[in-house]
Amino acid sequence: MRLQNKVAVVTGAGSGFGEGIARRFAAEGAKIVIADINEDGAQRVARSIENDGGTAVSVRTDVTLAGDVDAMIATASNRFGRLDILVNNAGTTHRKGPLTEVDEATFDHVFAVNVKSIYLAARSAVPVFRSQGSGGSIVNIASTAGVRPRPGLTWYNGSKGAAITFTKSMAVELAPDQIRVNAINPVIGDTGLTKEFMGGVDTPEIRQQFMQTIPLGRFSTPQDIAATALFLCSDEAGFLTGVCIEVDGGRCV
């Protein structure tokens, strides 16, 4: 059990990568706060973890709202007595297309979910980590889009570039508190955003075009991302901070 008795908050954990991370962490002994704006999805995952013998609680969370984020972090402390791990996984995108055709409301929403959420979570969680005096681990789920941006997703690319820069700066600033901050850069996978990344149309032909850009020849999976998150949050990665790992089958080489 690599996370025995650890307490983890995972945002966007009601589906996709977040669900995979939450399930893997629970299987490794962690107590999980399943945070998602989709309350039904969060409850489903929490119940499933509990049914499998794990420990989890769900909380409806809009990661763009300070009050929701504060309540999310408080749930960990109030329910489980502490906080050891924060995974900022919740994310969104705009539909692939010309940069000038993304409306202002969509732009604002992308940056609120992908960028502001990290700020709000840090503002709420870091004081808890500090008060405990035993450090902590933060993992930001960024994207290969922040490393090798491509046309059609310009504003999404920028939001993930910000997440990567946040990770490195947070890592240096929080190191004296033994709070480690790392990031994962997944390549495209089967999530609720896949169709948008493809321009609103998901066909075998379009999937094949994407697949041809990934040397290992497949999309990423929640299990791939969860395995990397587990490593980064485990004692095995105790000397890693400010690291951004591409989980991309060679896409960024």
Sequence and secondary structure as in RCSB ss.txt:
>XXXX:A:sequence
MRLQNKVAVVTGAGSGFGEGIARRFAAEGAKIVIADINEDGAQRVARSIENDGGTAVSVRTDVTLAGDVDAMIAT
ASNRFGRLDILVNNAGTTHRKGPLTEVDEATFDHVFAVNVKSIYLAARSAVPVFRSQGSGGSIVNIASTAGVRPR
PGLTWYNGSKGAAITFTKSMAVELAPDQIRVNAINPVIGDTGLTKEFMGGVDTPEIRQQFMQTIPLGRFSTPQDI
AATALFLCSDEAGFLTGVCIEVDGGRCV
>XXXX:A:secstr
 TTTT EEEEETTTSHHHHHHHHHHHHTT EEEEEES HHHHHHHHHHHHHTT EEEEEE  TT HHHHHHHHHH
HHHHHS   EEEE       SS GGGS HHHHHHHHIIIIIHHHHHHHHHHHHHHHHTS EEEEEE  GGGTS  
TT HHHHHHHHHHHHHHHHHHHHHGGGTEEEEEEEE  BSSTTHHHHTTS   HHHHHHHHTTSTT S B HHHH
HHHHHHHHSGGGTT  S EEEESTTTT 
